[in-house]
């Protein structure tokens, strides 16, 4: 039997995203949800998770690329908007980010999670995997040691197996997977030993063909991320079609059959600690 965490990212980003995830939780098709707490929808959407709080892992989706920052130090230093992904990548690589300011934003987002949930997140990861970027990873580890260590909260390691043609995966890992893993080991922080779920997020991808490959490649006690959601007319969500493709797959019998074929059961991340 292969135990995996199946985690839906971006909860709280928009009503269609959160409602799609809630639909899947009601069907028992997910075992973890990662929450964007700087979204204006978060205070209300946090209450939607109450019926599931003892059945799944509910974590923090650390966000530095979408919406507004929450901490005063960040706003004073960088303004009232977060970075674009490309700007954040560049600033991280050339070390033009302040660790203490980023730590303050990490702590503010943890506090926002706690304010609405009444407890610490079960895990932390990063929107667009920014938690592994240079400087940000050091800031997150520092925030972890101050606020999350006592509960043995686990962090996501994006260490998916790479083939030579996987440009997107190579970029993600090149931004800091090995360095982040080294920091996790050095600081005795629990993390997933296997990871899957990265793809182009193009609506042309046949997700029903792709996801069984994730199940086949993932190891026991691994984590698969996904991005399901309901249809939306908003032009702001650039991956809305891919979200709905994933949603349709996860509500289908094809998903259940793929899990049976690979002898997979959905699990919380308790084994990670």
PAFI-422771 format. One line per 4 residues: their letters; for each residue x, y, z of N, C-alpha, C. Coordinates in nm, 4 decimals. Example, Ala and Ser with C-alpha at 12.3 -4.5 7.8 and 13.67 -1.06 7.14 Angstrom:
<kevos>
AS> 1.3190 -0.5690 0.7800 1.2300 -0.4500 0.7800 1.3200 -0.3300 0.7800 | 1.2850 -0.2250 0.7080 1.3670 -0.1060 0.7140 1.2900 0.0030 0.7870
</kevos>
This chain:
<kevos>
XXXX> 0.0835 -0.1192 0.0000 0.0000 0.0000 0.0000 0.0872 0.1245 0.0000 | 0.0605 0.2170 -0.0902 0.1366 0.3403 -0.1013 0.0549 0.4549 -0.0423 | 0.1074 0.5178 0.0621 0.0383 0.6297 0.1275 0.0885 0.7607 0.0690 | -0.0045 0.8453 0.0232 0.0356 0.9752 -0.0302 -0.0521 1.0858 0.0268
XXXX> 0.0057 1.2037 0.0343 -0.0710 1.3250 0.0618 -0.1098 1.3843 -0.0732 | -0.2383 1.4038 -0.0970 -0.2856 1.4727 -0.2173 -0.3338 1.6104 -0.1734 | -0.2587 1.7128 -0.2099 -0.2816 1.8478 -0.1587 -0.3295 1.9421 -0.2681 | -0.4426 2.0086 -0.2436 -0.4940 2.1114 -0.3338 -0.4384 2.2470 -0.2916
XXXX> -0.3662 2.3103 -0.3814 -0.3077 2.4422 -0.3546 -0.4068 2.5546 -0.3869 | -0.3737 2.6738 -0.3386 -0.4417 2.8000 -0.3739 -0.5786 2.8168 -0.3095 | -0.6098 2.7399 -0.2054 -0.7380 2.7595 -0.1376 -0.7447 2.9026 -0.0840 | -0.8579 2.9687 -0.1074 -0.8751 3.1061 -0.0644 -0.8440 3.2078 -0.1718
XXXX> -0.7849 3.1661 -0.2812 -0.7475 3.2597 -0.3878 -0.8703 3.3243 -0.4512 | -0.9741 3.2439 -0.4736 -1.0964 3.2925 -0.5368 -1.2109 3.1990 -0.4982 | -1.3363 3.2466 -0.5015 -1.4497 3.1603 -0.4656 -1.4574 3.0332 -0.5485 | -1.4295 3.0420 -0.6790 -1.4401 2.9228 -0.7629 -1.3331 2.8195 -0.7278
XXXX> -1.2155 2.8669 -0.6866 -1.1096 2.7750 -0.6458 -1.1472 2.7067 -0.5153 | -1.1874 2.7859 -0.4162 -1.2207 2.7297 -0.2850 -1.3408 2.6363 -0.2924 | -1.4433 2.6745 -0.3677 -1.5627 2.5898 -0.3749 -1.5330 2.4588 -0.4448 | -1.4502 2.4624 -0.5486 -1.4122 2.3380 -0.6147 -1.3395 2.2447 -0.5196
XXXX> -1.2515 2.3001 -0.4377 -1.1779 2.2196 -0.3395 -1.2724 2.1641 -0.2340 | -1.3669 2.2451 -0.1888 -1.4659 2.1973 -0.0911 -1.5464 2.0811 -0.1485 | -1.5856 2.0896 -0.2738 -1.6585 1.9796 -0.3385 -1.5777 1.8500 -0.3300 | -1.4482 1.8592 -0.3580 -1.3629 1.7404 -0.3560 -1.3425 1.6885 -0.2139
XXXX> -1.3348 1.7776 -0.1174 -1.3245 1.7341 0.0228 -1.4494 1.6572 0.0650 | -1.5643 1.7026 0.0217 -1.6893 1.6345 0.0554 -1.6939 1.4936 -0.0028 | -1.6238 1.4726 -0.1129 -1.6174 1.3411 -0.1760 -1.5007 1.2571 -0.1244 | -1.4188 1.3142 -0.0374 -1.3030 1.2414 0.0156 -1.1922 1.2237 -0.0857
XXXX> -1.1792 1.3178 -0.1785 -1.0819 1.3028 -0.2867 -0.9507 1.3769 -0.2604 | -0.9353 1.4419 -0.1449 -0.8137 1.5138 -0.1088 -0.7771 1.4806 0.0346 | -0.6489 1.4957 0.0690 -0.6095 1.4757 0.2091 -0.5377 1.5966 0.2674 | -0.5222 1.7039 0.1874 -0.4586 1.8256 0.2375 -0.5024 1.9445 0.1523
XXXX> -0.5017 2.0613 0.2152 -0.5380 2.1866 0.1487 -0.4385 2.2931 0.1915 | -0.3879 2.3693 0.0949 -0.2904 2.4745 0.1227 -0.3554 2.6109 0.0987 | -0.3493 2.6999 0.1973 -0.4330 2.8200 0.2009 -0.3556 2.9495 0.1798 | -0.4093 3.0347 0.0929 -0.3546 3.1682 0.0688 -0.4238 3.2663 0.1639
XXXX> -0.3546 3.3065 0.2687 -0.4192 3.3819 0.3762 -0.4163 3.5324 0.3557 | -0.3454 3.5813 0.2539 -0.3470 3.7249 0.2269 -0.4551 3.7618 0.1253 | -0.5386 3.6663 0.0900 -0.6509 3.6900 -0.0001 -0.7668 3.7543 0.0766 | -0.8412 3.8460 0.0139 -0.9582 3.9039 0.0810 -1.0679 3.8017 0.1089
XXXX> -1.0625 3.6866 0.0408 -1.1637 3.5827 0.0598 -1.1321 3.4919 0.1791 | -1.0086 3.4946 0.2286 -0.9658 3.4000 0.3301 -1.0518 3.3999 0.4566 | -1.0887 3.5143 0.5145 -1.1666 3.5095 0.6387 -1.2958 3.4279 0.6272 | -1.3643 3.4411 0.5158 -1.4880 3.3639 0.4961 -1.4567 3.2199 0.4575
XXXX> -1.3653 3.2019 0.3655 -1.3340 3.0674 0.3167 -1.2720 2.9797 0.4255 | -1.2062 3.0411 0.5220 -1.1501 2.9637 0.6340 -1.2601 2.8897 0.7088 | -1.3768 2.9505 0.7209 -1.4877 2.8864 0.7937 -1.5434 2.7669 0.7176 | -1.5270 2.7659 0.5857 -1.5765 2.6536 0.5065 -1.5001 2.5245 0.5368
XXXX> -1.3809 2.5373 0.5925 -1.2974 2.4201 0.6205 -1.3310 2.3532 0.7543 | -1.4125 2.4157 0.8346 -1.4403 2.3631 0.9695 -1.4886 2.2175 0.9691 | -1.5774 2.1763 0.8781 -1.6235 2.0361 0.8814 -1.5137 1.9339 0.8515 | -1.4009 1.9787 0.7959 -1.2966 1.8861 0.7512 -1.1691 1.8940 0.8345
XXXX> -1.1678 1.9779 0.9370 -1.0416 2.0093 1.0037 -0.9779 1.8910 1.0748 | -1.0563 1.7898 1.1092 -0.9990 1.6729 1.1757 -0.9708 1.5580 1.0786 | -1.0007 1.5803 0.9517 -0.9855 1.4732 0.8533 -0.8719 1.4970 0.7553 | -0.8262 1.6214 0.7443 -0.7232 1.6550 0.6462 -0.6157 1.7430 0.7102
XXXX> -0.5039 1.7597 0.6394 -0.4024 1.8579 0.6774 -0.4394 1.9920 0.6143 | -0.4425 2.0964 0.6945 -0.4714 2.2305 0.6449 -0.3466 2.3153 0.6683 | -0.2873 2.3642 0.5597 -0.1587 2.4312 0.5700 -0.1582 2.5710 0.5139 | -0.0436 2.6357 0.5233 -0.0224 2.7724 0.4765 0.0480 2.7713 0.3417
XXXX> -0.0099 2.8393 0.2450 0.0475 2.8560 0.1119 0.1165 2.9924 0.1100 | 0.2416 2.9973 0.1567 0.3146 3.1229 0.1683 0.3173 3.1936 0.0329 | 0.2777 3.3209 0.0334 0.2549 3.3910 -0.0928 0.3297 3.5235 -0.0957 | 0.4201 3.5373 -0.1912 0.4935 3.6629 -0.2098 0.4791 3.7181 -0.3513
XXXX> 0.3863 3.6637 -0.4290 0.3739 3.7029 -0.5703 0.2327 3.7411 -0.6125 | 0.1370 3.7383 -0.5239 -0.0002 3.7693 -0.5639 -0.0745 3.8372 -0.4495 | -0.1368 3.9515 -0.4790 -0.2130 4.0207 -0.3770 -0.1284 4.1200 -0.2986 | -0.1650 4.1403 -0.1733 -0.1022 4.2403 -0.0884 -0.0238 4.1755 0.0255
XXXX> 0.0866 4.2382 0.0666 0.1593 4.1880 0.1836 0.0824 4.2184 0.3113 | 0.1172 4.1489 0.4185 0.0472 4.1654 0.5457 0.1309 4.2358 0.6517 | 0.2611 4.2417 0.6332 0.3481 4.2926 0.7392 0.3920 4.4370 0.7126 | 0.4031 4.5145 0.8180 0.4471 4.6536 0.8081 0.5897 4.6650 0.7538
XXXX> 0.6856 4.5837 0.8013 0.8213 4.5943 0.7471 0.8284 4.5722 0.5967 | 0.7507 4.4775 0.5452 0.7513 4.4509 0.4007 0.6962 4.5714 0.3254 | 0.5837 4.6257 0.3726 0.5213 4.7402 0.3054 0.6144 4.8604 0.3056 | 0.6807 4.8853 0.4172 0.7721 4.9991 0.4265 0.8924 4.9838 0.3341
XXXX> 0.9378 4.8616 0.3163 1.0573 4.8375 0.2345 1.0268 4.8227 0.0861 | 0.9168 4.7516 0.0533 0.8924 4.7142 -0.0859 0.7608 4.7673 -0.1431 | 0.6786 4.8305 -0.0616 0.5519 4.8823 -0.1113 0.4337 4.7930 -0.0779 | 0.3171 4.8332 -0.1248 0.1926 4.7662 -0.0876 0.1509 4.6563 -0.1837
XXXX> 0.2362 4.6231 -0.2766 0.2102 4.5106 -0.3672 0.3226 4.4093 -0.3550 | 0.2907 4.2832 -0.3784 0.3926 4.1797 -0.3778 0.4671 4.1788 -0.5126 | 0.5735 4.1011 -0.5188 0.6565 4.0960 -0.6383 0.5915 4.0143 -0.7497 | 0.6300 4.0415 -0.8728 0.6021 3.9455 -0.9796 0.6950 3.8265 -0.9586
XXXX> 0.6591 3.7117 -1.0155 0.7431 3.5932 -0.9985 0.8830 3.6159 -1.0551 | 0.8908 3.6755 -1.1721 1.0226 3.6974 -1.2338 1.1077 3.7922 -1.1505 | 1.0469 3.8976 -1.0963 1.1214 3.9922 -1.0133 1.1700 3.9253 -0.8856 | 1.0855 3.8410 -0.8277 1.1239 3.7724 -0.7042 1.2376 3.6740 -0.7300
XXXX> 1.2321 3.6033 -0.8413 1.3394 3.5112 -0.8779 1.4711 3.5863 -0.8936 | 1.4665 3.6982 -0.9671 1.5885 3.7755 -0.9904 1.6439 3.8306 -0.8598 | 1.5584 3.8921 -0.7794 1.6038 3.9507 -0.6529 1.6625 3.8437 -0.5606 | 1.6046 3.7251 -0.5630 1.6579 3.6180 -0.4809 1.7942 3.5723 -0.5279
XXXX> 1.8076 3.5546 -0.6579 1.9335 3.5049 -0.7138 2.0491 3.6014 -0.6912 | 2.0205 3.7317 -0.6994 2.1280 3.8304 -0.6803 2.1320 3.8826 -0.5365 | 2.0536 3.8185 -0.4497 2.0520 3.8517 -0.3067 2.0132 3.9966 -0.2804 | 1.9119 4.0448 -0.3537 1.8583 4.1784 -0.3313 1.7272 4.1719 -0.2525
XXXX> 1.7224 4.0809 -0.1575 1.6094 4.0687 -0.0672 1.6628 4.0724 0.0757 | 1.5823 4.1277 0.1654 1.6225 4.1374 0.3052 1.5599 4.0232 0.3843 | 1.6429 3.9390 0.4424 1.5944 3.8215 0.5141 1.5013 3.8585 0.6287 | 1.5351 3.9598 0.7056 1.4537 3.9969 0.8213 1.3156 4.0471 0.7798
XXXX> 1.3105 4.1217 0.6695 1.1822 4.1717 0.6201 1.0958 4.0563 0.5693 | 1.1572 3.9619 0.4984 1.0823 3.8454 0.4507 1.0361 3.7586 0.5673 | 1.1177 3.7484 0.6694 1.0772 3.6730 0.7877 0.9555 3.7372 0.8526 | 0.9523 3.8690 0.8582 0.8374 3.9394 0.9149 0.7100 3.9079 0.8361
XXXX> 0.7225 3.8985 0.7038 0.6056 3.8648 0.6216 0.5644 3.7196 0.6429 | 0.6620 3.6303 0.6558 0.6299 3.4905 0.6873 0.5521 3.4815 0.8190 | 0.5996 3.5515 0.9195 0.5349 3.5484 1.0505 0.3952 3.6093 1.0442 | 0.3796 3.7164 0.9653 0.2479 3.7794 0.9517 0.1483 3.6854 0.8858
XXXX> 0.1941 3.6095 0.7856 0.1021 3.5158 0.7198 0.0703 3.3968 0.8101 | 0.1668 3.3529 0.8902 0.1381 3.2494 0.9904 0.0335 3.3006 1.0891 | 0.0515 3.4244 1.1362 -0.0433 3.4833 1.2318 -0.1829 3.4966 1.1718 | -0.1905 3.5319 1.0434 -0.3203 3.5445 0.9770 -0.3893 3.4088 0.9691
XXXX> -0.3127 3.3052 0.9432 -0.3682 3.1695 0.9432 -0.4241 3.1358 1.0807 | -0.3436 3.1602 1.1842 -0.3834 3.1258 1.3213 -0.5058 3.2052 1.3642 | -0.5126 3.3321 1.3238 -0.6260 3.4166 1.3639 -0.7580 3.3583 1.3173 | -0.7617 3.3043 1.1970 -0.8868 3.2518 1.1425 -0.9082 3.1046 1.1740
XXXX> -0.8005 3.0287 1.1942 -0.8145 2.8854 1.2164 -0.8052 2.8478 1.3644 | -0.7437 2.9328 1.4459 -0.7308 2.9025 1.5874 -0.6230 2.8007 1.6183 | -0.5384 2.7707 1.5207 -0.4296 2.6741 1.5402 -0.3233 2.7005 1.4359 | -0.2063 2.6411 1.4578 -0.0993 2.6549 1.3593 -0.1295 2.5710 1.2350
XXXX> -0.0708 2.6068 1.1206 -0.0872 2.5222 1.0020 -0.0210 2.3867 1.0234 | -0.0755 2.2843 0.9586 -0.0151 2.1508 0.9662 0.1137 2.1453 0.8854 | 0.1251 2.2330 0.7856 0.2432 2.2365 0.6992 0.2531 2.3750 0.6365 | 0.3667 2.4020 0.5748 0.3863 2.5258 0.4988 0.4510 2.4901 0.3649
XXXX> 0.4004 2.5514 0.2589 0.4653 2.5442 0.1287 0.4629 2.6836 0.0682 | 0.4950 2.6986 -0.0586 0.4997 2.8308 -0.1186 0.4238 2.8389 -0.2493 | 0.3481 2.9468 -0.2664 0.2819 2.9719 -0.3940 0.3884 2.9906 -0.5004 | 0.3800 2.9121 -0.6069 0.4790 2.9093 -0.7149 0.6174 2.8670 -0.6630
XXXX> 0.6165 2.7923 -0.5534 0.7361 2.7298 -0.4947 0.8392 2.8317 -0.4464 | 0.7933 2.9526 -0.4134 0.8862 3.0594 -0.3736 0.9548 3.0308 -0.2403 | 0.9022 2.9373 -0.1620 0.9620 2.9096 -0.0309 1.1003 2.8463 -0.0414 | 1.1373 2.7985 -0.1621 1.2692 2.7384 -0.1822 1.3705 2.8372 -0.2405
XXXX> 1.3254 2.9574 -0.2752 1.4134 3.0549 -0.3398 1.5212 3.1038 -0.2415 | 1.6341 3.1503 -0.2943 1.7374 3.2097 -0.2085 1.6801 3.3226 -0.1232 | 1.7301 3.3366 -0.0047 1.6906 3.4353 0.0969 1.5548 3.4000 0.1571 | 1.4551 3.3694 0.0724 1.3228 3.3348 0.1246 1.3309 3.2079 0.2080
XXXX> 1.4075 3.1096 0.1616 1.4166 2.9844 0.2370 1.4806 3.0073 0.3742 | 1.5812 3.0944 0.3806 1.6423 3.1237 0.5102 1.5442 3.1975 0.6015 | 1.4658 3.2887 0.5427 1.3661 3.3620 0.6203 1.2590 3.2674 0.6741 | 1.2157 3.1731 0.5910 1.1140 3.0779 0.6346 1.1664 2.9876 0.7457
XXXX> 1.2891 2.9406 0.7336 1.3459 2.8553 0.8382 1.3537 2.9321 0.9698 | 1.3927 3.0583 0.9639 1.4001 3.1399 1.0853 1.2613 3.1570 1.1476 | 1.1602 3.1843 1.0639 1.0231 3.1964 1.1140 0.9748 3.0637 1.1719 | 1.0121 2.9544 1.1064 0.9756 2.8213 1.1546 1.0295 2.7986 1.2956
XXXX> 1.1555 2.8293 1.3151 1.2175 2.8063 1.4460 1.1534 2.8906 1.5553 | 1.1004 3.0051 1.5187 1.0362 3.0918 1.6171 0.8913 3.0532 1.6453 | 0.8200 3.0035 1.5447 0.6755 2.9897 1.5598 0.6210 2.8485 1.5392 | 0.6894 2.7636 1.4643 0.6294 2.6369 1.4223 0.6979 2.5121 1.4761
XXXX> 0.8189 2.5266 1.5289 0.8973 2.4103 1.5681 0.8289 2.3243 1.6732 | 0.7645 2.3851 1.7692 0.7049 2.3101 1.8800 0.6004 2.2098 1.8323 | 0.5349 2.2389 1.7194 0.4301 2.1510 1.6675 0.4803 2.0567 1.5581 | 0.6098 2.0605 1.5284 0.6687 1.9742 1.4244 0.5927 1.9873 1.2917
XXXX> 0.5583 2.1094 1.2579 0.4949 2.1385 1.1295 0.5881 2.0935 1.0171 | 0.5336 2.0323 0.9125 0.6206 1.9887 0.8039 0.6225 2.0912 0.6907 | 0.7329 2.0956 0.6180 0.7494 2.1843 0.5041 0.7548 2.1019 0.3761 | 0.7096 2.1612 0.2683 0.7083 2.0906 0.1400 0.8437 2.1029 0.0708
XXXX> 0.8952 1.9898 0.0278 1.0161 1.9883 -0.0546 0.9769 1.9507 -0.1967 | 1.0047 2.0396 -0.2907 0.9699 2.0167 -0.4315 1.0888 1.9492 -0.4983 | 1.0907 1.8176 -0.4890 1.2053 1.7401 -0.5378 1.1616 1.6327 -0.6365 | 1.0717 1.6717 -0.7269 1.0190 1.5759 -0.8239 1.1289 1.5262 -0.9183
XXXX> 1.1177 1.3998 -0.9544 1.2121 1.3390 -1.0483 1.2131 1.4163 -1.1794 | 1.3328 1.4440 -1.2327 1.3472 1.5268 -1.3526 1.3976 1.4454 -1.4707 | 1.3343 1.4650 -1.5860 1.3863 1.4153 -1.7125 1.4486 1.5334 -1.7865 | 1.5339 1.5056 -1.8818 1.6105 1.6135 -1.9455 1.5235 1.7165 -2.0152
XXXX> 1.4029 1.6786 -2.0561 1.3159 1.7729 -2.1268 1.2288 1.8556 -2.0325 | 1.2347 1.8302 -1.9032 1.1473 1.8979 -1.8072 1.2048 2.0337 -1.7684 | 1.1882 2.1330 -1.8568 1.2468 2.2652 -1.8339 1.1880 2.3300 -1.7089 | 1.0569 2.3240 -1.6932 0.9928 2.3862 -1.5776 1.0448 2.3266 -1.4472
XXXX> 1.0569 2.1951 -1.4422 1.1070 2.1299 -1.3215 1.2524 2.1677 -1.2951 | 1.3309 2.1808 -1.4014 1.4710 2.2172 -1.3845 1.4838 2.3585 -1.3268 | 1.3991 2.4486 -1.3712 1.4017 2.5855 -1.3188 1.3638 2.5861 -1.1709 | 1.2569 2.5141 -1.1373 1.2111 2.5088 -0.9977 1.3198 2.4526 -0.9073
XXXX> 1.3787 2.3417 -0.9486 1.4828 2.2817 -0.8650 1.6088 2.3669 -0.8635 | 1.6367 2.4343 -0.9758 1.7536 2.5204 -0.9806 1.7443 2.6402 -0.8881 | 1.6217 2.6777 -0.8515 1.6030 2.7904 -0.7600 1.6275 2.7523 -0.6151 | 1.6535 2.6213 -0.5879 1.6947 2.5955 -0.4509 1.6557 2.4663 -0.3843
XXXX> 1.6148 2.3633 -0.4594 1.5715 2.2396 -0.3947 1.6808 2.1796 -0.3061 | 1.8016 2.1647 -0.3586 1.9082 2.1003 -0.2812 1.9473 2.1831 -0.1591 | 1.9561 2.3153 -0.1776 1.9918 2.4011 -0.0645 1.8822 2.3996 0.0418 | 1.7576 2.3987 -0.0038 1.6458 2.3948 0.0908 1.6451 2.2629 0.1672
XXXX> 1.6661 2.1525 0.0979 1.6713 2.0226 0.1643 1.7838 2.0178 0.2665 | 1.8965 2.0767 0.2329 2.0077 2.0817 0.3272 1.9699 2.1593 0.4533 | 1.8980 2.2702 0.4358 1.8531 2.3483 0.5511 1.7522 2.2701 0.6356 | 1.6645 2.1981 0.5695 1.5659 2.1174 0.6426 1.6351 2.0108 0.7271
XXXX> 1.7316 1.9442 0.6678 1.8051 1.8412 0.7419 1.8854 1.9023 0.8564 | 1.9511 2.0121 0.8305 2.0341 2.0776 0.9318 1.9504 2.1228 1.0509 | 1.8282 2.1686 1.0242 1.7418 2.2205 1.1301 1.6421 2.1172 1.1825 | 1.6571 1.9915 1.1385 1.5701 1.8826 1.1855 1.4226 1.9168 1.1664
XXXX> 1.3886 1.9554 1.0435 1.2512 1.9908 1.0086 1.1926 1.8811 0.9209 | 1.0768 1.8281 0.9548 1.0178 1.7208 0.8741 0.9712 1.7701 0.7374 | 0.9828 1.6810 0.6370 0.9400 1.7158 0.5024 0.9068 1.5884 0.4264 | 0.8333 1.6035 0.3177 0.7966 1.4904 0.2333 0.9197 1.4350 0.1634
XXXX> 0.9292 1.3024 0.1549 1.0448 1.2383 0.0935 1.0323 1.2216 -0.0576 | 0.9134 1.2423 -0.1114 0.8896 1.2280 -0.2544 0.7833 1.3295 -0.2936 | 0.7884 1.3759 -0.4182 0.6980 1.4824 -0.4625 0.6617 1.4635 -0.6086 | 0.5384 1.5009 -0.6441 0.4942 1.4984 -0.7833 0.3828 1.6009 -0.8019
XXXX> 0.3518 1.6295 -0.9282 0.2403 1.7184 -0.9578 0.2734 1.8334 -1.0499 | 0.4015 1.8511 -1.0831 0.4403 1.9634 -1.1684 0.4120 1.9309 -1.3153 | 0.3467 2.0244 -1.3827 0.3317 2.0164 -1.5283 0.3058 2.1577 -1.5787 | 0.2841 2.1755 -1.7060 0.2758 2.3084 -1.7663 0.1510 2.3857 -1.7252
XXXX> 0.0491 2.3174 -1.6730 -0.0812 2.3762 -1.6402 -0.1529 2.4283 -1.7650 | -0.1138 2.3758 -1.8785 -0.1815 2.4098 -2.0032 -0.3162 2.3378 -2.0101 | -0.4218 2.4051 -2.0574 -0.5521 2.3379 -2.0711 -0.5511 2.2272 -2.1756 | -0.4457 2.2240 -2.2569 -0.4357 2.1204 -2.3610 -0.3834 1.9874 -2.3059
XXXX> -0.3310 1.9908 -2.1840 -0.2806 1.8673 -2.1235 -0.3971 1.7778 -2.0847 | -0.3862 1.6498 -2.1188 -0.4902 1.5528 -2.0826 -0.4589 1.5004 -1.9428 | -0.5217 1.5627 -1.8431 -0.4857 1.5339 -1.7041 -0.5162 1.3898 -1.6653 | -0.6167 1.3309 -1.7263 -0.6522 1.1929 -1.6949 -0.5439 1.0950 -1.7388
XXXX> -0.4606 1.1368 -1.8324 -0.3455 1.0560 -1.8736 -0.2240 1.0877 -1.7873 | -0.2125 1.2143 -1.7506 -0.0950 1.2591 -1.6753 -0.0956 1.2130 -1.5298 | -0.2086 1.2251 -1.4619 -0.2096 1.1990 -1.3178 -0.1717 1.0552 -1.2815 | -0.2168 0.9538 -1.3545 -0.1704 0.8185 -1.3216 -0.0189 0.8041 -1.3232
XXXX> 0.0495 0.8844 -1.4054 0.1956 0.8828 -1.4048 0.2501 0.9370 -1.2731 | 0.1848 1.0409 -1.2202 0.2248 1.0914 -1.0886 0.2111 0.9818 -0.9835 | 0.0999 0.9086 -0.9889 0.0767 0.8016 -0.8911 0.1807 0.6912 -0.9037 | 0.2202 0.6630 -1.0267 0.3185 0.5580 -1.0495 0.4576 0.5990 -1.0015
XXXX> 0.4930 0.7253 -1.0227 0.6279 0.7727 -0.9903 0.6458 0.8089 -0.8431 | 0.5390 0.8510 -0.7773 0.5507 0.8936 -0.6374 0.5851 0.7740 -0.5486 | 0.6649 0.7998 -0.4462 0.7011 0.6940 -0.3519 0.6077 0.6958 -0.2319 | 0.6099 0.5886 -0.1564 0.5330 0.5841 -0.0324 0.5717 0.7031 0.0555
XXXX> 0.4738 0.7634 0.1197 0.4915 0.8799 0.2052 0.5279 1.0049 0.1255 | 0.4893 1.0064 -0.0013 0.5134 1.1229 -0.0850 0.3953 1.2170 -0.0871 | 0.4127 1.3295 -0.1584 0.3103 1.4336 -0.1668 0.2902 1.4720 -0.3128 | 0.1645 1.4749 -0.3551 0.1286 1.5215 -0.4886 0.0476 1.6496 -0.4745
XXXX> 0.0905 1.7549 -0.5426 0.0138 1.8790 -0.5401 -0.0817 1.8818 -0.6590 | -0.1916 1.9547 -0.6446 -0.2857 1.9735 -0.7536 -0.3495 2.1117 -0.7399 | -0.4217 2.1547 -0.8450 -0.4785 2.2900 -0.8470 -0.6220 2.2874 -0.9016 | -0.7128 2.2137 -0.8383 -0.8488 2.2052 -0.8899 -0.9309 2.3311 -0.8621
XXXX> -1.0328 2.3511 -0.9426 -1.1239 2.4631 -0.9223 -1.2411 2.4555 -1.0174 | -1.3438 2.5318 -0.9881 -1.4613 2.5397 -1.0747 -1.4366 2.6405 -1.1872 | -1.5196 2.6371 -1.2923 -1.5008 2.7316 -1.4029 -1.5192 2.8760 -1.3568 | -1.4470 2.9673 -1.4207 -1.4596 3.1093 -1.3899 -1.4453 3.1906 -1.5171
XXXX> -1.5093 3.3067 -1.5192 -1.4962 3.3977 -1.6332 -1.3874 3.5012 -1.6090 | -1.3245 3.4956 -1.4915 -1.2226 3.5935 -1.4574 -1.0973 3.5750 -1.5415 | -1.0489 3.6841 -1.5990 -0.9264 3.6795 -1.6777 -0.8031 3.6823 -1.5882 | -0.8235 3.7030 -1.4584 -0.7107 3.7122 -1.3660 -0.6497 3.5760 -1.3349
XXXX> -0.7302 3.4709 -1.3472 -0.6786 3.3366 -1.3189 -0.6317 3.2732 -1.4499 | -0.5029 3.2758 -1.4711 -0.4466 3.2306 -1.5982 -0.4514 3.0800 -1.6162 | -0.4765 3.0068 -1.5078 -0.4793 2.8603 -1.5192 -0.6197 2.8058 -1.4914 | -0.7216 2.8878 -1.5118 -0.8582 2.8471 -1.4764 -0.9041 2.7233 -1.5529
XXXX> -0.8661 2.7122 -1.6806 -0.9080 2.5951 -1.7584 -0.8403 2.4684 -1.7059 | -0.7130 2.4792 -1.6727 -0.6427 2.3640 -1.6164 -0.7039 2.3251 -1.4825 | -0.7426 2.4233 -1.4032 -0.8071 2.3935 -1.2744 -0.9335 2.3094 -1.2948 | -1.0154 2.3508 -1.3906 -1.1409 2.2779 -1.4114 -1.1151 2.1390 -1.4685
XXXX> -1.0140 2.1249 -1.5517 -0.9771 1.9919 -1.6014 -0.9394 1.9000 -1.4843 | -0.8616 1.9527 -1.3905 -0.8234 1.8731 -1.2737 -0.9465 1.8394 -1.1900 | -1.0316 1.9373 -1.1683 -1.1531 1.9154 -1.0893 -1.2370 1.8026 -1.1488 | -1.2582 1.8069 -1.2787 -1.3388 1.7041 -1.3450 -1.2756 1.5661 -1.3308
XXXX> -1.1429 1.5610 -1.3366 -1.0765 1.4320 -1.3205 -1.0944 1.3785 -1.1791 | -1.0760 1.4633 -1.0793 -1.0809 1.4157 -0.9411 -1.2214 1.3738 -0.8965 | -1.3257 1.4275 -0.9590 -1.4605 1.3828 -0.9232 -1.5011 1.2573 -1.0004 | -1.4179 1.2145 -1.0936 -1.4528 1.1027 -1.1799 -1.4131 0.9685 -1.1191
XXXX> -1.4696 0.8624 -1.1755 -1.4319 0.7273 -1.1353 -1.2928 0.6916 -1.1863 | -1.2439 0.7631 -1.2873 -1.1086 0.7386 -1.3387 -1.0037 0.7592 -1.2294 | -1.0229 0.8628 -1.1482 -0.9298 0.8904 -1.0391 -0.9277 0.7756 -0.9396 | -1.0455 0.7289 -0.8999 -1.0529 0.6186 -0.8043 -0.9891 0.4925 -0.8623
XXXX> -1.0116 0.4672 -0.9882 -0.9557 0.3488 -1.0520 -0.8035 0.3581 -1.0600 | -0.7522 0.4762 -1.0896 -0.6070 0.4945 -1.0954 -0.5432 0.4698 -0.9595 | -0.6085 0.5156 -0.8538 -0.5576 0.4914 -0.7175 -0.5581 0.3427 -0.6851 | -0.6647 0.2739 -0.7231 -0.6724 0.1287 -0.6989 -0.5633 0.0556 -0.7754
XXXX> -0.5416 0.0965 -0.8993 -0.4425 0.0296 -0.9833 -0.3019 0.0430 -0.9252 | -0.2701 0.1599 -0.8685 -0.1372 0.1837 -0.8117 -0.1313 0.1526 -0.6621 | -0.2414 0.0970 -0.6088 -0.2463 0.0591 -0.4674 -0.2177 0.1790 -0.3765 | -0.2798 0.2917 -0.4106 -0.2584 0.4176 -0.3393 -0.3748 0.4477 -0.2462
XXXX> -0.3419 0.4934 -0.1252 -0.4431 0.5461 -0.0337 -0.4035 0.6887 0.0037 | -0.5031 0.7759 0.0138 -0.4769 0.9136 0.0539 -0.4568 0.9191 0.2044 | -0.3589 0.9959 0.2447 -0.3233 1.0019 0.3863 -0.2887 1.1446 0.4241 | -0.3020 1.1753 0.5506 -0.2483 1.2998 0.6025 -0.0971 1.2867 0.6163
XXXX> -0.0296 1.3954 0.6440 0.1159 1.3929 0.6488 0.1743 1.3576 0.7831 | 0.0988 1.2883 0.8666 0.1474 1.2549 0.9999 0.2725 1.1688 0.9939 | 0.2863 1.0880 0.8892 0.4040 1.0019 0.8776 0.5296 1.0823 0.8444 | 0.5119 1.2038 0.7946 0.6271 1.2854 0.7553 0.7093 1.3247 0.8768
X> 0.6426 1.3536 0.9886 0.7137 1.3953 1.1105 0.7852 1.2795 1.1763
</kevos>
